[in-house]
Amino acid sequence: MLAERPDDVRDTVQALRDTGACAFPVDADLSRPEQICGLIDRVEQEHGQIDILINSAGIGLQATALEMREDDMRLLFEINFFSMATLSLDAYRHMSRRGSGHIINISSCAARRGLPGMSTYASTKAAMHVFTQALRVEGMGCGVHVTEFLPMSVRTSFFENARNRSEDKYEGSGFSVSPEVAAERVWRAYCRPVPEVYTSRLARLGLVIDGAWPALLDRILARRRRRT
């Protein structure tokens, strides 16, 4: 397990070990490329081959265009996109040589539709979305599965730890799922590989509306924003 919070990852590793699983911690700051480059190679050399890579690390940001800060934007892209891309590509090189493996990227429905106050976060997830799409097609030729998980929101400490430049509270939607439900759907996607996994039918309906009538969805979102 890789994480930038040593205490959290060690607690999770111990919980896994208590079930009889083999687990070990790896500490790294995902905002620093020098700590990410070559990490997959070292893990494979020291602990054996990686059969599945789940990129779930991410940081949120609530800020309108007038509240945006450049350092926030760069930090989000470094953590949400560049660290994910580096780890995915390094793992993909090993997996493609072996002809097997699975990469699962934890994205967001915001990857498919930018939302007010979340333009930078949505942009990082949109970059992840198209990156994952392309890698998935390339992987089809060498036995590597690539899946994207797109929840509306998951009830974790994500929003508490996110950056907020707005006076409004930053919180998940009313269509969030529990971590257990999210983990179970990720597991099912690993057991039976699929291109994309959604947790909300409403989100999929919204994407259909956005594709056919983007101006209509703009008005819906603007009206909801005025009410809140």
N, C-alpha and C positions, 0 to 999 in steps of 0.2 A: 504494500500500500504506500502511495506517495501522497504527501500533504505538506503544507507549509506550517501547520500547527502541530508541533511535536506531541503535546499532551493528548489532543483529540485522536491523532492517528494511532498512538500507542494504546489508548483505551479500546479503539476498534480492533486493533491487532490482537489484544489480549482476549477480547470477546470472541474473536474467531478461533483463537487457540483453545479456548475453553470448550468449543464444540468439537475439537479434534482436528481442526483444519491447520494446515501449515501456512503461517503468515509472518511477515517481517516488515518493519517500518523503513521508509526512505524519506528523509527530510529534504525539502527543496523549496526555494522561494520562486514561485511561478512567474513573478514579475522580472526575474533576472535570467536572461537567455543563457548566460554562462553556466548556470546551475542546471539547465534543462538539456543542453546539447551534450550528447554522448551518454546520457543517463540510461537510456534503454540498452545500449551496448553493455554498460557495466552490470546492469541487472541480469542480463542474459549470461554474461560470463561468470557471475558469482552465484547465481541461483537457478540457472536453467532457462529453458525457452519460455517465452510468453505466448500463451494460447489465446488469451483475450485481453484486450486493453479497453478499459472504460474511462473515458474522459468526462469527469463530472465536476471538476473544479470550475468555479466561476464567481464573479462579483457583480453586483447590481449597482445601478445609478439612476436616481430620479432627478431630472433637471430639465427645464425647458431650454429652448435655444438661447434665451437671454440669461439663463443661470449657468450655462455650460462653462466648464473650465478645461483648458487644453490638457493639463496634467491628468485630469480625470479620464479624458478620452484615451490618452495614450496608455494609462494604466489598465483600463478595461480591455483594450485590444491586446495588450501584452499577455494578460492572464487568460481572457476568454477565447482569444483566437490563436495568437502566435505560439503559446506553450502547447495548446492542443494540437496545432498543426505539426509542430516539431516532434512531439511524442508519437503522433499518428504516423508520420512519414518514417521515423526511425523504426517503429514496430513493424510497419508495412514491409520494409526492406527485408527484415528477418522472416516474416510470415510468408512473403511471396517466394522466397528461396525454398522454403519448406513445402509450399503448396497448400498451406492451411493456416487458419487463424481467424479471429473476429475482432473488429474494432467497433465499439459502440460509443457514439458521441452524444452526450446529454445536452440537448439544445433547448429550444423554447418555441412556442407558437409565435412569439415575437419575431422569430427568424423569417416568418412568412408575411408579416404585416407590421410595419412600423406604427408605434403607438405614441400619442402625445406624452411628453415628459420622459420618454424612454428611448429617444432616438439613438443615443450612443450604444446602449445595451442591445437594442434591436439590431443595430448595424453589426455588432460583433457576432451576434447569432446568425444574421443573414450571411455573413462571411463564412461561418461554420457550415451553414446549410449548403451553399454551393460547393464548398470544398469537399464536404462529405458526399454529395451527389457525384462529383467527378471521381473521387477515390473509389466509390462503390462500383462504378462502371469499369474502372481499370482493374479492380480486384476480381471481377467476374472471370477474367481470363487466367487467373493464377490461383484460384481456390481460396481467396481471402474474402470473407463477408464483412460488409460495412453497413451499420445500422444507425439511424438518427432517431433519438427519442425527443418528442416535442410536446411537453406538458404545458398547460396554461400556467400552473404554479404548483409547487409542492410545499406542504406544511413543514418547513424546516426553519433554521435560523437565518436563512438567506436574506430576508428583508431586514432583520435586525442588524446584520453585518454590512448591509449595502450602504453606499454613500448616498446622501440625500441633500441636495442643494435647494430644495423647495421647502416652503413652510408647511406643506401638506404632509400627512403621514404616508409613508411608503409601505404598502401592504399588498398581499396577494389578492387574487380575484376570488369571488364566491364559488368558483368552480375548481378549487384546488383539491389535490388528492394527498393522502397520507404517504409518508416515506415507504411504508410497507407495501402499499398498492403500487407505487412507482417501481420499487425494487422487484416486485413480482412480475410486472410487465416487462421489465428489462430482462429478467431471467427467461421469460417465455420467448423473447426475441432472440436470446442466445441459443436456446434449445431448438427453436425453429426460426431460422434467420428470415427477417423481413426487411424491406428497405426503410420504412418509417413506422414509428409507433406514436399514436396520439392518445391522450387521456380524456379528451372531451369531444363529444359529437357536436357541441355548439361551436367549438373552435373550427372544426372541419366545415361546418355550415358557413361560418364567417369567411373562411378562405374561398369558398365557392362564390359567395356574394362579392367578395373583393375582386375575384377574377372576372366576374361578369359585369358588375356595377360598382367600380371603385368609388365613384362620387357618392353613391348611396351610403356605403360604409363610412366614408368621411363624415357625412352628416350625422350618422348614428353616433359615431365616436365623439364628435364635437358636441352634440346634444348631451351625451352622458357626462362629458367633462364639465360642461356648464352647470349641470345639476349637482355634481360633487364638489 
